[in-house]
C-alpha cells in the first residue's frame, strides 16, 4: 500500500486506521483533510457544490463548531453515519460526470462496476442507483460507527485491490495524475456504500456541509476554467475533448 500512497490519496490514511483498528476504542471513525472539515455549525454561504470556502481565522473554530469536542461527541450520538451534503449535477449522472473528469477514464469505473456485480451482488442495486443518479458525495469524507467503518473498509479495499488485478493503470501508460484513479474511485464507492445503507432503512444518517479553509496549504479557489466550464456541462465535455485531442484514451 505504501508504494501506492499517491494513487490511493486520502484512502491511505483510512487504510492505516483500518489495519490498526484494534488500537482504538473510538465508537465512531471518520475523516476530514488538512484543510477540509465538516462544519458542525452552518452559518456561511455555500457555493454550488455545497462547500463553504473561507479563510481560517481566530474565530473559525467557534464559528464552525470545532471548539468543543464534547458537543461534537454529543451530536454524533444521534447518528450512525455523517456524510457530506451532496453536490447535485443538473445535467449529468454521477457515472457521466466521472467519464468527463480530467485525468479520469470511464473504463476504470466500468471495471469497478463489473467487480461489484460479480463479487458483491448485494451492492449491485445500490451501485446502479447511485451512478445513475445526480447527487455526488465528494472528498472521501465521512464519519461512521465503528462496525460500519470496518465493513466499509473491508469492502472498499477488496474492490480496489481487485481493480488493480483486472485493470492495473500502470499497464496503460497513465500519467501521475491519472494514476490517482483509486482515490477517485473511492469517492464513488462511498456513495454506493451510503446508498446501500440508506436502502436498509435502519441507520441514522446525517449530512454536514464541508468547509474548506483556503489559506491553509495553498489556495483552493476555482480556476478560471472551472468557472467558465463547470463540471457536468456540455461546455466541460467540449473542453475535455479539446485538451485531449490527439491523445489516446485507454
C-alpha positions, -999 to +999 in steps of 0.1 A: +000+000+000+028+024+008+041+021-027+007+033-040+003+062-015+000+088-042-026+067-060-049+060-031-047+096-020-068+102+012-076+065+014-041+057+025-050+071+060-082+052+061-063+020+052-039+027+081-067+032+106-085+001+094-054-020+097-048-007+132-084-008+143-076-028+174-056+001+188-086+025+192-116+023+214-134+051+195-171+045+189-170+064+155-143+069+130-141+093+101-120+117+081-116+153+071-084+165+055-057+191+062-080+220+051-113+203+046-136+197+076-172+190+084-190+222+096-209+214+127-223+249+126-236+261+093-237+299+090-219+309+059-230+309+022-222+277+003-212+275-034-230+254-059-210+223-047-225+228-011-190+238+000-182+267+023-149+283+011-133+308+035-101+316+053-092+302+087-093+330+113-092+332+151-129+326+155-132+299+129-133+270+154-162+286+173-180+296+141-180+261+126-184+241+158-148+228+162-144+244+196-159+217+217-151+181+214-178+173+239-205+190+219-194+172+187-194+138+205-228+145+219-242+153+185-226+123+169-245+101+194-276+109+173-262+093+141-247+062+127-233+080+097-223+116+089-219+123+052-211+154+032-240+174+018-242+163-018-231+181-050-261+180-074-254+177-111-280+194-132-274+175-165-252+145-160-253+115-138-226+105-114-214+080-140-214+106-168-196+131-146-168+106-139-164+099-177-160+137-183-135+143-155-100+154-163-075+125-158-103+101-153-111+071-175-146+056-178-130+021-182-118+023-146-153+028-133-167+001-156-142-023-141-154-015-106-190-019-116-181-053-130-164-063-098-194-053-077-218-072-100-198-104-099-183-105-064-207-083-043-242-087-059-258-074-027-244-039-037-254-041-073-287-022-070-272+005-049-243+008-074-267+014-103-290+037-083-261+059-072-242+060-105-274+067-124-283+095-100-272+131-099-261+136-063-225+131-055-207+127-022-172+142-026-138+143-009-137+108+007-151+124+039-174+106+063-179+096+099-191+061+106-200+039+136-170+016+142-187-015+129-198+003+097-163+017+092-148-018+094-174-033+070-169-004+046-131-006+047-131-043+041-154-039+011-137-008-003-102-021-003-111-055-016-129-039-045-099-016-052-074-044-049-094-064-075-095-033-097-056-034-098-058-071-108-082-065-136-072-031-149-039-020-134-034+016-146+003+011-148-002-011-178-020+016-197+006+044-197-014+066-172+002+099-161+009+106-125-024+124-123-043+096-140-027+071-116-048+086-088-077+066-101-080+046-068-087+078-048-113+090-073-130+056-074-131+056-036-153+087-037-178+068-059-176+037-038-185+056-006-216+069-024-225+034-034-220+022+002-241+050+016-269+043-009-267+006+003-271+017+039-300+041+032-319+013+014-318-008+046-337+019+064-323+012+098-294+036+101-295+072+113-278+093+086-269+130+090-254+154+065-230+182+070-215+209+047-178+208+040-158+239+049-125+245+030-100+268+046-084+285+015-054+300+034-042+266+046-018+247+024-024+269-006-055+282-023-084+261-032-103+286-053-119+275-086-098+282-116-110+303-145-115+271-165-137+257-137-158+289-136-162+291-174-166+254-180-184+239-149-183+202-142-213+183-156-219+206-186-216+202-223-190+230-223-169+210-199-171+179-222-161+201-251-131+214-232-120+179-222-122+167-258-102+198-269-075+192-243-071+155-251-073+159-289-047+136-304-041+118-271-052+082-270-075+075-241-074+040-226 
